Amino acid sequence: MQHDRASDSTTLLRASFKIKLDGQPVIIATVGQAYRFITTLSPVEWMEYRSLHAEAKAALEAAAENGMLNIQATQALRTLFARAGLL
């Protein structure tokens, strides 16, 4: 299954993200960490950003399949996190 591969991926992103969640710092450096982060939060929390969320999720799944796509995945995450006020 593609989502399992994405969730378990150790492919490095082009940048690490340091996000505060409930006052605790969360470091996101791999495709798997990012995929788990954006898919374990409630879908309601991403509702306002569903288009960007879907793009980031698809980009992470693609990067899990092909590590060369980590640049696109990193950019999609950066856009999602910035718009959601997480960066």
C-alpha positions as CSV (number, residue, x, y, z in Angstrom):
1,M,0.0,0.0,0.0
2,Q,1.3,3.4,-0.9
3,H,0.4,5.1,2.4
4,D,2.3,2.5,4.4
5,R,5.4,3.1,2.2
6,A,5.0,6.8,2.7
7,S,4.5,6.5,6.5
8,D,7.6,4.3,6.8
9,S,9.8,6.2,4.4
10,T,13.2,7.4,5.7
11,T,13.9,9.5,2.7
12,L,15.2,12.9,3.9
13,L,13.4,16.0,3.1
14,R,15.4,18.9,1.6
15,A,14.8,20.9,4.8
16,S,13.9,20.0,8.4
17,F,10.8,21.6,9.9
18,K,10.6,22.5,13.6
19,I,7.0,22.9,14.6
20,K,5.4,23.5,18.0
21,L,2.5,21.2,18.7
22,D,0.8,21.6,22.0
23,G,3.8,23.6,23.2
24,Q,6.2,20.8,22.4
25,P,8.7,21.0,19.6
26,V,8.3,18.5,16.8
27,I,11.1,18.0,14.3
28,I,10.1,16.7,10.9
29,A,13.1,15.7,8.7
30,T,11.9,12.6,6.7
31,V,9.1,11.8,4.3
32,G,7.7,9.3,6.9
33,Q,7.7,11.8,9.8
34,A,6.0,14.4,7.6
35,Y,3.4,11.9,6.3
36,R,2.6,10.7,9.8
37,F,2.3,14.2,11.0
38,I,-0.1,15.4,8.4
39,T,-2.2,12.3,8.4
40,T,-2.6,11.7,12.2
41,L,-4.1,15.0,13.0
42,S,-7.8,15.1,12.6
43,P,-9.0,15.8,9.0
44,V,-11.1,18.7,10.6
45,E,-7.9,20.4,11.6
46,W,-6.8,20.4,7.9
47,M,-10.2,21.3,6.5
48,E,-9.4,24.9,5.8
49,Y,-6.2,23.8,3.9
50,R,-7.6,20.6,2.3
51,S,-6.2,21.4,-1.1
52,L,-2.7,22.1,0.2
53,H,-3.0,19.1,2.5
54,A,-4.0,16.9,-0.4
55,E,-1.1,18.2,-2.5
56,A,1.4,17.7,0.3
57,K,0.1,14.1,1.0
58,A,0.4,13.2,-2.7
59,A,3.9,14.8,-2.9
60,L,5.0,12.8,0.1
61,E,3.7,9.5,-1.3
62,A,5.5,10.3,-4.6
63,A,8.8,11.1,-2.7
64,A,8.4,7.8,-0.8
65,E,8.4,6.0,-4.2
66,N,11.1,8.2,-5.8
67,G,13.5,10.0,-3.5
68,M,14.3,12.5,-6.2
69,L,10.9,14.0,-5.6
70,N,11.8,15.1,-2.1
71,I,12.3,18.7,-3.3
72,Q,8.6,18.9,-4.4
73,A,7.5,17.2,-1.2
74,T,9.5,19.7,0.9
75,Q,8.0,22.7,-1.0
76,A,4.5,21.3,-0.6
77,L,5.0,20.9,3.1
78,R,6.5,24.3,3.5
79,T,3.5,25.9,1.8
80,L,1.0,23.9,3.9
81,F,2.8,24.6,7.2
82,A,3.2,28.3,6.4
83,R,-0.4,28.8,5.4
84,A,-1.6,26.9,8.5
85,G,0.6,29.1,10.7
86,L,2.8,26.3,11.9
87,L,6.1,27.8,10.7
